[in-house]
Amino acid sequence: MTEQLNFQSTTVDRLPPQNIEAEEAILGGIMLDPEAIARVCDRLIPEAFYISSHKDIYQAALRLHTQSRPTDLLSVTSWLTKHKYNVKNFVTSSLNNSKNFFFGLVLGLALVALVLYLS
C-alpha cells in the first residue's frame, strides 16, 4: 500500500507571511512623500498590513488622500486623534517594536509634533 502525501495545512496556528520593516518603510514613505500614497493606493490594500496599528495608519492616509488632503505626519496623526484613535499608544508601541530606525524616528517626530499641536 502506498502512502498518500498531504500538502494541505492542518494547523491553524501558523502565521501569515509578514514583513514588519516593509510595513514601516511604506508608512514612513507615505508620510514623507506627498505623492507616495497616489502611487500605492490602487495596489496596496489595508488588509495587507499584518500589524493592526499599521493598517489603521494606512487607512487614515487613504481617507485623507480620497479627500484630497495631505498625508503628512501631522495630518495623519491629527486624523487619527480626531477619530478617537490613541495615537500615543500607536507611536510608543511602534517605537518599542520598531527595528527600522527611520520609521522609529518618523514616529518619534510625530509624537513631538502632536504634543506641540495639542498644547
C-alpha positions as CSV (number, residue, x, y, z in Angstrom):
1,M,0.0,0.0,0.0
2,T,1.4,3.5,-0.9
3,E,1.2,6.4,1.4
4,Q,-0.7,9.5,0.2
5,L,1.1,12.8,0.7
6,N,-1.0,15.6,2.0
7,F,0.3,19.1,1.2
8,Q,-2.7,20.8,2.8
9,S,-2.0,22.6,6.1
10,T,-3.8,21.1,9.0
11,T,-2.6,23.6,11.6
12,V,-4.5,26.8,12.2
13,D,-1.8,28.5,14.3
14,R,0.6,29.3,11.5
15,L,1.5,33.0,10.9
16,P,0.7,34.6,7.6
17,P,3.6,36.0,5.6
18,Q,4.8,39.2,7.1
19,N,7.5,41.9,6.8
20,I,7.1,44.4,9.6
21,E,10.1,46.5,8.4
22,A,8.5,46.8,4.9
23,E,5.2,48.0,6.5
24,E,7.1,50.6,8.5
25,A,9.0,51.8,5.5
26,I,5.9,52.1,3.4
27,L,4.1,54.1,6.1
28,G,7.2,56.3,6.6
29,G,7.4,56.9,2.9
30,I,3.7,57.8,2.6
31,M,4.1,60.4,5.4
32,L,7.3,61.9,4.0
33,D,6.5,62.0,0.3
34,P,3.2,63.8,-0.7
35,E,3.0,61.7,-4.0
36,A,3.6,58.3,-2.4
37,I,0.0,57.5,-1.5
38,A,-1.1,58.1,-5.1
39,R,1.5,55.6,-6.3
40,V,0.4,52.8,-4.0
41,C,-3.3,53.3,-3.2
42,D,-4.5,51.3,-6.2
43,R,-2.3,48.3,-5.4
44,L,-2.0,48.2,-1.7
45,I,-5.0,47.3,0.4
46,P,-5.2,47.9,4.2
47,E,-5.6,44.1,4.8
48,A,-2.0,43.6,3.5
49,F,-0.7,45.1,6.8
50,Y,0.0,42.5,9.5
51,I,0.2,44.9,12.4
52,S,-3.3,46.4,13.2
53,S,-2.0,49.8,14.0
54,H,-0.1,49.9,10.7
55,K,-3.4,49.1,9.0
56,D,-5.1,51.9,10.9
57,I,-2.4,54.4,9.9
58,Y,-2.7,53.4,6.3
59,Q,-6.5,53.6,6.3
60,A,-6.2,57.1,7.7
61,A,-3.8,58.1,5.0
62,L,-6.1,56.6,2.4
63,R,-9.1,58.6,3.7
64,L,-7.1,61.8,3.7
65,H,-6.0,61.1,0.2
66,T,-9.5,60.5,-1.1
67,Q,-10.5,63.9,0.4
68,S,-7.5,65.5,-1.4
69,R,-5.9,66.3,1.9
70,P,-2.2,65.8,2.7
71,T,-0.9,62.6,4.1
72,D,2.0,64.0,6.0
73,L,2.8,63.1,9.5
74,L,0.8,65.8,11.2
75,S,-2.3,65.3,9.0
76,V,-2.3,61.5,9.7
77,T,-1.8,61.9,13.4
78,S,-4.4,64.6,13.6
79,W,-6.9,62.5,11.7
80,L,-6.3,59.5,14.0
81,T,-6.7,61.7,17.1
82,K,-9.8,63.3,15.8
83,H,-11.4,59.9,15.1
84,K,-10.6,58.7,18.7
85,Y,-7.6,56.5,18.0
86,N,-5.0,56.5,20.7
87,V,-2.1,58.0,18.8
88,K,0.2,57.9,21.7
89,N,-0.1,54.2,22.0
90,F,0.4,53.7,18.3
91,V,3.6,55.8,18.4
92,T,5.1,54.3,21.6
93,S,4.2,50.7,20.6
94,S,5.7,51.2,17.2
95,L,8.8,52.8,18.7
96,N,9.2,50.0,21.1
97,N,8.8,47.3,18.5
98,S,10.5,49.0,15.6
99,K,13.6,47.6,14.1
100,N,13.5,50.2,11.4
101,F,15.3,53.3,12.8
102,F,13.9,55.6,10.1
103,F,10.3,54.7,10.9
104,G,11.0,55.0,14.6
105,L,12.5,58.4,14.0
106,V,9.4,59.5,12.0
107,L,7.1,58.2,14.7
108,G,9.1,59.9,17.4
109,L,8.8,63.2,15.5
110,A,5.0,62.5,15.1
111,L,4.7,62.3,18.9
112,V,6.6,65.6,19.4
113,A,4.5,67.3,16.7
114,L,1.3,66.0,18.2
115,V,2.2,67.2,21.7
116,L,3.1,70.7,20.3
117,Y,0.0,70.8,18.2
118,L,-2.3,69.8,21.1
119,S,-0.7,72.2,23.6
